[in-house]
Amino acid sequence: MNYILALFLPPLSILLTGRPIVGIVTFFIWIPAIIFTGGLTHPMFILLAWILIYQSNADSRARRMGGGD
């Protein structure tokens, strides 16, 4: 579900993965980027959100399996 949210609101999706500072910084970069480029940079933010979601899911899987460092 978070991957779908990342398509429309990447900063909110990043915030919900448990990275509030990265989400806030992304929001303040995302808004001017959308306005000035007309949406051309939006895929970059979607990709960032998807990578962070995947990393968060992989970390939680590793903790469940007991494979943490």
N, C-alpha and C positions, 0 to 999 in steps of 0.2 A: 504494500500500500504506500509505503514511503517513496518507492521508486516512481509511482504515478504522481505523487505530490511534487516530486523533484522536477517533473516536466513543466509544471505551471509556476511554482514558487520555490525555486532552489534554496534561497536563504532560510525559509521556514523549515524545509526538509532537513537542512544541515543543523538547524537549531534543535530539531526533534531527535537527531541521532546522538545528542549528548555533547555537542560541541558549541556551547553558547557564544563564546568569543569569536570563533571562526564564522558562525552564523551572522553575528552582528556586523563584523567587518565585511563579509560578503554582501550583506544588504546595502551597506553604504557605498560599495563599489558597483553593485548590480543596478541600482536605480539610475545613476548617471550614464552607465554603459548602455542601458536600454533606451534612454532618452536620446543620447547623442548618436548612437549607431543605428537606431531604428529596429533593434532586435537582432542584429547580426551577431552580437556576442552572447546571446542567450544560450546557444548550444554549449559554449565553454562552461557556463555555470551549471548547466545540467550535468555535464560530464564530471565536474568537480563534486557535485552532490552525490552522484552515483558511486564514485570512487570512495567517498567518505562513508556512505551507507554500507557498501560492501566491506570496507575495512572494519566498521563497527560490528557487523554481523560475524565476520571472521574472528574478531577478538572475543565475542561472546561465545562462539562455538569452541574456541581454544580453552576458555575458562571452564566451560562445561565438561570438556574432555580431560581437564587437568593437565593440559600441555603448556601452561604459562611459564614464563621465565622466572 
